[in-house]
Amino acid sequence: MTWRERIDPEMRGAYRGVPFYVERADTKGGRRWLIHEYPRRDKPYSEDMGRRAKEWRLQLFVAGDDYDRDRDALIEAFDTPGAATLEHPYLGSVMAVASDVAWSESTAEGGVCTFQVTFSEAGEESYPATAMDTQREVGLAADIFEGSILDDFADKWSVDGLLGWSLVAVERDLTAVVRGIEDVVGGIADQVAEFIRFPMNVAGIVIGGYNRLKGAVMRPINALDLYSGRSLVGQSDDDGGGANVTTGLAGDAAAAGMGARVLLSPGTPVRAARLLRETAESAAAVPPPAADTPERRQRAQNAVAARQLNGRAAALTAARLVAETDWPSRQEAQAAGQDTLALIDAQMATEEPISDVVYGALVALRAAVTADLRARAVALPGLTTYTPQVTLPALVVAHRLYGDARRADEIVIRNGVPHPGALRGGIELEVLSE
């Protein structure tokens, strides 16, 4: 096929579907160069600024008994805003804009209108891609919420003037409220009893206990134990899992608990979120004492403040857990998210009065967690099941499912397989859908 066969023999073209004939076509292209010339230097420097927009200068015409109608249609096409398809007789179809148009008619040459048109490459409108860091937004909202928790508890908690049995009763009420996290982390009750006269310390200890639970889940070194459900007995939290809430007495109190041990394995982040919800719900079920005397009214106020502190600390930790977890599947992210949002909702719907500052911080935290789940969970693969017919190594199963044997550890960890070299046939496995 020669060039004569690759072009329109009648040299026809069109713009926005309006046809015309082409008499001559010129094209401009190349690259954009910025030439830098310096004093007392013989050699310039040419800076490449990228490819220049292509231009096509066409000399075209319409002719015939209805040339005036064709002329008007073509003028309307050139005046219409926006880019359109230019059918070029030599180059084919290109997206272009008519940037410079001139036309002429002559009485001596009736029945024809000649155009001189410069078409410019349309290109595309593009802007720098931006995306919100939803995980960071959750962290910022959590920090604000944490500050409101500390201030609110400090305003409500008081043991001034309480002595003897009254002080012991307050300690007993506080211990009952933190019993859930005490059973998981350990050492909370003894610490809050020691610092019971200092509300910032008490708040730091409770939040620090929940942070230690989260730290046990998030530490990569414990991933195999966590996913297989093995106990974390005897593992300390010396790598910074303790509270980092404030300086001064509260910080000292939180630091005192960094050596405490996690007594129960919180398992995966999904299980940890459920455990946080259950812990908050168990504390909320602790009834406050009857407020029939001034001392008992003060004790009841402290019990309510302790319940709010515990529930809010659990919600705070769950929000951070969701934001800091790189979820492997959509179902796991949604399950943990449901427990976290339920925790936050419970703190917003309490019967006890709630300050505007704390409520506003809860609303902002809920919005941030929701946005994070919406942004990150949608793109995740789902969970499905696979049952090998015969006993196979995890490497073979991973290759069959994903075409990638390197994902064998993922299958082993998720299903708690005791031996990766022998995945028993007939046993259903939980795997990612992609």
C-alpha positions, 0 to 999 in steps of 0.5 A: 500500500502506497501513500496515495492509497492511505489518504483520501483521494479527494482530499476531504476533511471534516470538523465537528462532522461538517465536511470540507475539501483541503487544498493545502496542509501545513504542520508545526511540532517539535519540542519547546526549548528554552535557550539560556545564554550567559555573559562571557560564555560561548556555549548556551544551555538549552533547557527542554520544556517538553513537547510543544502542542502540534498545530495544523494550518489548513487551507480548505474550501467548500464549493457547489450550488449550496456552498453558502449553507456549507460555509455557514455550517462550517463557521458555526462549527469553528465558533462552537466552544470546546475541542472536537474531532478534526478529520485530517486528510493526511493524519486521520482523526485528531482532537483539536480546537480551531484557534485561528480562522479566516475565510474569503469569497470572491464575486469573480469565483462564485460558488466557493468559500476559501478558509485559512484555519489553524487547528491546535492540539487539544490535549487534556486538562489535568491537575495534580492528583490529590488524596486525603490521608484518612489514617492521619485524619483519624490520628488527629481527631483521636488526639483531640478526643484524648485531650477532651477525655483528660480535661473532662475527667479531671473536672469531674473526678474528686476525692477531696474530703473523703477518708476511711471507708468512703475512700475505700468505697471509691477505690472499689467502684473504680476497680469494678469499672476497670475490671474488664481491661484489668483482666486483659492487661493487668496491673490497672487496679493497683495503679489507679488505687495508688494514684486515686487522688490525682485524676490526670494520673488515673486517666493516663493509667486507664488510657495507657492500659488500652494502649498496651492492648493495642500495642500487643496487636499492632507489633509485627513481631507478634503477628504469627502468635496473634493470628494463630491465637497463641497466648501473649503471657509473659510478653512485656510491652517495653517497646512503647506500647504504653500511654503517651497522653501527657506530661507530668503526673499523668505521664509518670503514671502511664509510664509506670504501667509500661512493664505490665503484661498482657494477660490474654491474647487479643488476637487479630485486630478484628478480635481486639476491636470486639474485645474493646467493645465488650470491655466498654459494655461491661464497665457501662453495666456497673451501677453507680451507688445510691446518692443519698448523702453528700459523700455518696453523691460524690462517690456516685459522680466519681463512678459515672466519671470512671465509666465514661473514662473507660468507655471513651478510652476504649472508643479512642483505642478502637479508632486508632486500631482501625486507622493503624491497621493495614487491613488484608480484606474488606470483611475484616475492616468492616467488622472492626469498623462496626464495633468501633463505630458502635463504641463511639455511638454508645459514648455519644448516647449516654444518659449522663450529661456530656460536655459540648467539647467531648461531644464535638470531639466524638462527632469529629472522630466518628466522621474521620473513622467513617471516611477512613473505612470508606476510603480504604475498605472499598478497594480491598479484596473480599474473603472466600473459602477454598477446600483442597481435595488432597493434602498439599503444601501451602506453597502449592495452594498459594500458587493455585489460588494466586499464581504466586507461591510467595503468598503461602505464609498469608494462608498459613497465618490466616488459618492457623495451620500447624504445618505449612508443608501439609494443608489437610485435604477436605479442610476448608480454608479462609483465603482472600478472593484475589 
